[in-house]
Amino acid sequence: MDKHSGTRCFVIMRYGDTEEQRSASQLIFEEIITAAAVACGFQKENVIRADISSVNRGSLNKNIFHELATADLVIADLSGNSRSVYYELGVRHALRANRTLTIMLDGEDAAFAIKNDQNIFRYRNPTSLEEFRSEKKKLADRITQKLQAKKGENDSPVFEFNPLLLEYIDREPSDDVHKIAELRLEIERLTAENAELKEKCGARNSSASRRLLDFDEAEKEQETYGDVICEKLRRSVYAGDVSGFKELIRQIQNNQMIDEDDFIVVANLCDELDLRSYNRMVLEYANEMYPSHNEIFINLMSAYCNSPSKDKRERARDELESSLYIDRDGNGDNPICTEKTKTSTIDIQRALLVLFEVYISMGAYPDLLSLCESIVPGELGVDKTRVDLNRAIANKNLGHNAVALEAMLEAFKSAPGVGTLLAIGDLLYKTGDHKRGFLVYELLTTMRHDEAYSFIRLATRIFQYDFLRDQDNELIDTRLDDRLSKRFSIPLLFKALEKSSTEDDIYTVVSRLRRMRDNTALDYLLSANNYDLLFEEFRTEHPSYGYSEVDYLDKEIENYSGNESRYLDEKIVQILNINLYSSEGDGGSD
C-alpha cells in the first residue's frame, strides 16, 4: 500500500431516486463491493461510500476531493449514469494515474467517450447466494489486479495522455503537508458532528419526554419486527398479490428483528404462492444465519429435493448423507446407515424421510432400497411403516412387483390409519403414479368427510395433477385441459367450507381460488354471508361447474358410514390391484 494513501477504498456510486433503487444500490455496495474489498485485505470500516458515509460530514467537496486524491483504491460504479459519479471519476483521473476501477451493471451502456472502454468491469445483478459469491469473487480478482499495478501502468486517460504529469501524492514536498490537510478535514468533520449533537441535546432539553414518546420512531421499528412482516406477507398471499409479496420480502434482508421461526414462516408463505426459488433463497439465507437449526436445514434440503436442478438434488443427497453418517460401502454404492448414524445431531427421522424423497426424485431406487433395508426397526426412532412403504416403492420401480404389493398391504394392515394412507398417496404421486395416488386421496376424503381440509386436499390434487371423475364415475385424464380440472376442483373447495368455516379454512380456500384465477368463484365466496349453504347455492347459480366428484364422494361416504373396517379393507386392496404393474409406464393407464 502507498504510504500516503493508507489502506482506504473509496466507492463512488449513485444514491438512487427511489427507495427501491437506494436499497438495490446499498445491497450491491455491501454484498459485492465491500465484500470483495475485504477479501483483498481492506478493513471493512475503511471501505467508504461517498454518498452515505461519514465522509459527507463537514465540507462535502473537501472531504470527497481528499478521498479521491489519497485513497489507495477508488471504485466508480457507473450504473445508472449518475452525473456526480462521472464528475468524481474525472477528478480522480486528474489526480491519480492508476488504482481506479470502473464497474457497471451488465446490460447498461456507459455515457460519454468511455462507453466503449473495455476496462469497465461488468457485474450481474445476483438473484441467489451462489451468484452473490460468484460476483464478489470476480470483483475481488479485478481489485487484486489493480492493487498490483506498477508505476507507469496507468488507468487514467489523463496520465495516459501526458505521462509526465505528477500524481497528487507526489506533488507535495513532505508528509507534513498531507498530515496537516488531513487534520484540518478531521477538525471540520468533528466540528460539524459536535454541532449536530448540540442540536439534538437542545431538542431533548426543550422537551424532556420527547425521547420516551417518539411514536414515529417506535412505529418505524415496529414495522421491522418479524411477526409484523410475516402478517403483511400473509395478507399478500390472501389477496393473491404476488408483486406486493415480492416487494415486502425484501425487508428480511439484513433485518436483525427476524428470528429463525420467522424465516420458516416466510419460506412456507413463498411455497403457498408457488415461489419455489424464493422459498429456497430464504432458507439458504436462514441456514447461513442459523447453521445449527434443525428445521431450517431439513426444510432447505427438502427445497433442494423439489428443485428442477439436478445439482441441487445432488447437493441435498450429499449433505443429508454426510449429516446422517451414511456409508456407501467404500465404493460409491449401496448407501447404508451405520452405528454413527445414531449420534447425528439432526432430526434423524425427518432427515431420513427427506433423503428417501431425494432418492425418489433422482430415480435412485437401488439407493432407496439399500438404505431402507439397512435401517434396524426401533434403533433410529424412525416410523417402521414409512420405511416399509419406501421399501415397497423402491421394489415397485425395480420390478419386484409381488414384493411391493405385499409390503404396501402389510404396512397398511399394521397401521390402518389416515397417516399411513396419506404416506401411500404421497409416495404414489411422487413416483408418477398419479391415478392410484388420486384414488388414495379420494379414500382419505371419504374417511375424513367431516373435515374441511380433506376436501381442500383433494381439490388441490385435482388441480395440480391430472385425474378426476366424470358424470359416469369414470376417471378421466385432464393433463391437456387445466380449465377442466379447475372447474371440478372449485365445488370441492366450497363443499369444504360447509364442513368448517374457520378463519384458517376461509384463508386457505381463498388462496386456492386466487391461484386458480377464477374470479367468478372468488367473488361469490367473498360476498357470501352463510357458509352452511354455500355449496348448494353456488351449484344452483352456476351449474356449468363440475359436480360429479362431490356426488361420487357423497355416495362413497354413505357406503362407508357404519361399515368402516370392511369398506376400508376392500378399497385399499382394490386400489393397489388396479393394473398396479402395467407395462405401459405411468400407473395412470387403464
N, C-alpha and C positions, 0 to 999 in steps of 0.2 A: 504493500500500500504506500502511496505517496506521503511523505512526511508532512506536507502542508494540508492535505485534504482529509487526513484521518481515515476513518472506515465508514463513511456515510454513503448511503444510497438514496438519492433524491428522485422522487417519482412525480412526473407532471402528467396529468390526465384530466379528462373532462369531469365536471362535477355532476352534470345531468340536470335537465329541466323538470323532470317529473320524479315522483318518489320511486317509481319502478326503475327508472334509469339510474337514480342515485344508489339504489340497493344493488343493482346489477354491477355498477362500477365498483362499489365497495367490495363486493364478492370477488371480483377479478383481482382487486388490489390485495386482499387478504389471502385468498386461497391459491393464487397463481404467482403474482409478482413478489409479494413479501415472502411466501414460502420458498420460492426459487432463490431469492437473495439470501435468505437464512441458510439454505442448503449450500451456498457458496461461501459462507463464513461471516456474513454480516450479522450483527446483533439485531434482534427484531426491533428494538427501540430506535435503532439507527437507520431503519428504513422509513423515510419521511415522505408523506404525501403532501404536495404543495397546497392543495385546495382545502384540506381539512386539518392538517397537523398544526402543532404549536408554532411552526414557523410563520404562521399568519399573524401571530400576535405582534403588537407594536407596529413598526413601519413595514407595510406589506412589501413594497418594492425592494427595500434594502435587504430584508431577510431572504427573499426569493433570489435576488441577484447574488447575494452572498453564497447561497447553496449552489446556484448554477455555476458559480465561479470556482468553488472549492470542493464540492462533493466528489468523492472518489469515483462514483458512477452515477450517471443520470439516465433514467429510463423514461422515455417520452412515448406515452400511449396516444396515438393519433386517432383512435376510434372515435367516431362522431365528428371529426374535423373541427374541434374547438379552436377558435381563433387565438385564445390566450395560450393554448398549448403550443401552437405554431410559433407565436411570438417568443415564448420562453425557450423553445428549441433553438430559435435563431440566436438568442442571447448566448446560450450555451455554446453553439458552434463558433460564435465570435470570440469566446473567451478560452475555450479548451479545444485542443487538437484531436483528442480521442477519448475513449471511455464514455461515449454517448451511444445508447442503444435505443433505436426506434422500433416500436412494436405496433401492431394494428390487428383488429379483429378480421379474421379471414372472410373475404367476400365484400369488404368495404374498399372503396377507392380513396387513396390519399389525394389531397389537393395540391395545387401548385406544381412546381417542377419536379418534386420528389415522388410523384405518383408512379413513376417507372423505376424507382430506386429498388434494386434487387437486394439491398441490405436490410430492408424492413423485415423484421421477424413477424410472421403471421401465426396467430394462435386461434384455435377454435373455441366456440362457446360451449363449455362442457355441460353434459346432462347427467353424468354419473360420477361416482367417486373414482372409478378407474380412469375416466377421461381427465378429471382434475389432476390426478397424479401424473398422467402422461404429459399434459401441457406444462406442468411445473417442471418436470424433468427436462423437456426440450428447451424451456426458457433458461433453466439453470446451466445447461450446456453452452448456450449462447453467451450468458453472462460470464462464464469462465473464460471463453474466448476473448471477450472484451478486456477482462482484467489482466490477461496475459499479453495484451498488445504492447509492442515495443516502441521506443522512440522512433518517430517517422512513419509509423503505421496509423495514418490519420483517418478518422471517420467524419471529420468536419470538412464540408466543402470549402469553407473559408480558408483553412490552413492548407487544404489540398491545392487551392488556387495560388496561395502565397506561402510556401513552406518556411520563409524567412521570418514570419511573424513570431513573436514571443507569446507563450501562453500567459494567462493572468498570474498563475502561481510562480512564474519565472520573472515577472516584471518588477517585483519589489526587491530592494537590496538586502532585506533581512527578515527573519521570522518575527521580530518585534512588531513590525508594522501590521502583520496579519493578526497577531495576538491582540493588539490594541483595537483593531477593527472588530474582531470577534467580541471583545469585552464591551465595546460600545453597543453592539447589537444585543448582547445579553442584558445590558443595563436597560435598553429600551424595552425589551420584552418583559423584564421584571417590573418596570415602571407601569406598563400597561396592565399587567396582571394584578399589581397592587391596587391600581385604580378600580379595577373590576371587583376585587374583593371588598374594597371600601364601600362601593356602591351597594353590594349585596348586604353587607353588615348594616349599613344605614337603613336599608329597607326593612331588615329584621327588627332593628331598634324602634322603627316607627310603628311597627305592628307586631307585638311580641307573640301573638297567636298565629301569625301567618303560616309559619312552618308547620304547625300542627293541623292547620285547616286548609292546606293547599290541595283542594279536591281535584284540581286539574291534573296535578302530578300523580295523585293517587289513582285517578282514572286511567292515566297512561300506563301505569304499572299493572293495574288490574287487567288491562287488555292483553298483556303478555303472559298471563297465567295459563298454564297448560289446560286446566279444565274449561276456561273461557274459550280458548282457541278450539278445543275439541267440540264444544257446544256449537260454535259457529260453523264448524265443518259438518256437524250432524245436520244443521239446518240447510246447508247447501246440498247435502245428499238428499234430504227430504224434498227439497224444491227441484231436484234434478239439475241444479246449476253447476255444471262441470267446470265452466270457465271461472266462476267465483270460487269454487273449491280449489282449483289450481293456484289462484292468486293468494288465497288465505294460507295455503300450506307452506308458502314461503316464510311465514312468520316463525316456523320452528327452527330455521337456520340460526345457529349461534345463540339460541334463546336459553338462558340459564334457568328459566322457570318451567321448562319441560322436563318431566321426570320419565323414568322407564315405562311406567304404566301408561302415561300419555302417549308415548311413541307407539305402544302396542295398539291403543285405541285408534290413533291416526292411521296406522298401517291397515287395520281392519276396515276403516271407512274408505280407504283407497280401493280395497277389494270390492266393497259394495257398489262402487261406480265402475268396476272392472278396469281400474287403472293399475294394471299389474306392474308396470315399470315403476310407477310411483311407490307402490307398496314395497317393492324390492329396495328402492333407493332409501326410503325411510328406515327400513330395517337395517340396511348396511350402515347408515349413519348412526342409528341407535346402537348397533353392535360395536361400533368403534368407541362410542362413549361409555357403554356398559358391557365390556367384553366378557364379564363373568355372569351375565344374566341369562339363565337357562332358557326362559320362554322366548326372549328376543332371538337368541341363537337358533333355536329349533324352528321358530317361525321363519327366520331367514333361510334356513336350509329347505323348508317347505316351499318358499317362494322360488328358490333356485330350481327345485324339482318341477315346479309348474311352468318354468320358463321355456320358451321355444328354443332357447340357445343350448346346444349340446355342451358347450364349455361350462355353462352354469350348472347343468345337471351333473357333469363330471366333477365339478368342484364340490357340490353337495355330497356326492358319494365319497370323495376323498376325505373331506373334513369330518363327516359323520363316522366313517370307518376309523379315522385317526382318534377321534374323541372317545369312541367305544372300544378302542384297542382291538379292532377286528384284525385277525391274521389271515393272510392269503396263502398259507401253506408253503411259503418260501419261494413260490414260482409264479406268482401273479394270478393263481386260480383258486377256486373253492374258498370263498370268504367264510370264516367260522368265528364264533365267539370263543374267547379264551378266559382263563381264570382271572386275568387282569381286567376283563370287561366289568366284573363285579365292582371294581374300585373306581369306575368312571364317576366323575363329579357332576355329569349332566343327568337329566331325567332319562334313565335308560329305556323305559317303556316307550315314551314318546319319541325318543331319538330312533329306536329300532323301527317303530311304525313308519316314521318318515323315510328311513333308509329302505324299508320294503317298497314304499311308493317310488322312490328314486330308481330302484332296480326295475320296477314295472314300467316307469316312464322311458327307460332306456332299452326295454325289451331284454333285460339281462335275467332271464328266467332261471338259467343254471345257477347264477349267483343267489337269487332269491331262494331257490330250493336248498342250496348248500347252507345258507345262513339259518333258515328255519329248522333244518334238521340238526344244527349244532346247538340249538337252544334247549337246555335241560329244563323240563317243567318245574316251576316253583323256585328256581335258583335266581333268576334275574327280576322277579316281580312282574313278568310280562304275562298278559292275559293269554292263557293257553288257546282259547277259542280263536283269537286273532292270528296267532301263529299258525294254527291248523288251517284256517281259511286261506292265508297267504301261501301255505304249502300246497293247498288244493289248486289255487290259481296258477302256481308255477307248474304243477303237474299237468293241468289242463293245457297250458300253452306249450308244453314239451311233448304233448301227445299221449300222456299217461291218463287216458280218459276214465277208465273204470276206477282207478285210484282217486282221481279228482272228485268224481261223483260221490264215492263212498265217504271221502273226507268232509265234503260240504254237508252231507246229510248227518254225519256223525257230529259235526260241530254244532249243527242246529239242535239235534236231539239232546246234546249235553247242556246247552244253554238256550232253550227255546224262547227267546225274548226279542224285544224290539232292537236292542243293541246288536244282537247277532245278525238279525235281518238287515239292519242298516249297514253293517260291515260287509255283508254279502252283496248288497245292492251297489255300494260304492265301489267295491273291487270289480264287479262286473262292468260297471261303467268305465272304470279306469283302464280295463283291458280291452275296451272296444265292443263289449257285448251289451250294446245299448238296449236291445229288445228285452233280454232277460232281466237287465237292471231295471227297466221300466216296470215289468211285471212285479218285481220285488217291491218297488215303491208303491204300486197300487195296493199290494197286500199290506204294507205298512199303514197306508191311509185307512184301509178297512179296519185294521186292528185299533188304530188311534183316531177313530172317526169323531171323537168329541173334542179333539184338539185342533185349533186353527192352523198351527204350524204344519200339521200333516198335509193339509190341502195346499198350503203355500209351497211346501217342499215338492209335491208332485207337480204343481203348476210350473215351478222353476225348471224341473226336469224336462217337461214337455217343451217349454220354450227354448231351453238350451240345447236339447238333443233332437231326436228325430222320430219319435213314435207317439201315437195317440189312438183312441178308439173312435170308429165311425158309428153311424146310427145302427149298424148291424152288429155292433160289438166286436168288429174285426179290427186288429191292429193294422194301422197304415203308416207308411214311411213318409215323413214330411221334410226330408233333407233338402229338397229343392223348393220348398214353399214355407218361408218364415211367416208369411201372413196367416197361413192356415194354423200353424202351431200357436200363434198369438191369439187367434180367435177362440181356440179351445182352452187356452190357459186361463184367460180372464174370468170366465164363470167360476173356475175353481177358487180364484182369489176372493171373489165375492161370497162364495159359499163359506170360505174360511172365517169371514167376519160375522157370519151368522152363528158360528160356534163360539167365537170370542172376539170382543172388540176393545181390548185394552189399548192404551196409548202405543205400546210397542207393536201390537198387531197391526194397527192402522198405519203406523210409520212404515212397517215392512211392506204392506200391500201397496201403499202409495209409492214407495221407492221402486217396487217391481213394475208398476204401471208406467212410471216415468221412464224406466229403462226400455219398456216396450214401445214407448212413444204413442200410446193410444189415448188421445185427448178426450174422446167420447166417454170412455170408461172412467178416466181420471176425473173429468168434470162431474160426472154422475156421482162418483164416490164422495168428492169434496162437498157436494151440495146436499148429501143425504143427512137426514135427521134421525132415522131409525134403522139400525143395522140388523135388527131381528128379521126384517122382511126385505133386506137389501137384494138378496139373490133373486127371489121370486118377482119383485117389482122390476128389476133390471131385465129379467128374462121376458117379462110381458112387453116391456117397451122396446127391447132390442132383440127380437127373435133371430136375427141373422148370425149371432154368435153360436159357437159350437157347444151344445149342452149334453152331448151323448156320453162324455166321460163322467159327468156328475150323475146322470141317470144310471149308468152302469154301476158306479160305486154305491148308489142307494140300494140297488138290488143285492150287491155283494154284502153290504152291511146288514141287510135283513137276513141273509143266509148265515152270516157269521154269528149274529146275536143268539145266545142260548146254545150254541153248538161250537164254541170257540176251539177247543182242543182238536176235535176231529177235522173241522174246517181247515185249521192251520196246517195240520199234518198232511192232508190231501193236497192242499195248494202248493206247499213248498216242494213236495215230490213232483207234482205236475210241472211246476216252473222249471225245476232243474232237469227235467227229462225232455222238454220240448226241443227236439233237434239239437240237443246240447252239444254234440260233437259233429256238427255238419261239416263236410269237407269244403263248403263253399266260402269259408273265410269268416266274415263277421257273424257273430252269433245272432244278428238281427235277421237272418234269412229264414224264410219259412220252408 
